[in-house]
Amino acid sequence: MIDTWLSATFCLALVALGVLVRVLRSGTRDDRYLAAMVAVTVVSGAGLTLSIAAGSLLVLDATIAVILFCFAGIIARAKFGGGAGA
């Protein structure tokens, strides 16, 4: 029987691969940064669904740590990045 959470994790992983292609093929630095943030968000969702499917709190803790580091990166970029034209 196919587990619903595992199939959701697989679908999110495919979406993350598509976003990573956008990171590599994007033209400007800001587009790459935005695509990287979207990739981290999608991978975090995949990690959450994987932790539900596996019943493992270790995967959940690692996913929460990645989300917090990503949020700190967004705040640092907004404060020190110099805006959209930098």
JOVENTA-V23025 format. One record per helix or strand. SS is the DSSP state (hx for helix, st for strand). FROM is the first residue (numbers start at 1). TO is the last residue. If there is no record, write none. Layout:
ss = (SS;SS)
from = (FROM;FROM)
to = (TO;TO)
This chain:
ss = (hx;hx;hx)
from = (4;29;57)
to = (25;54;80)
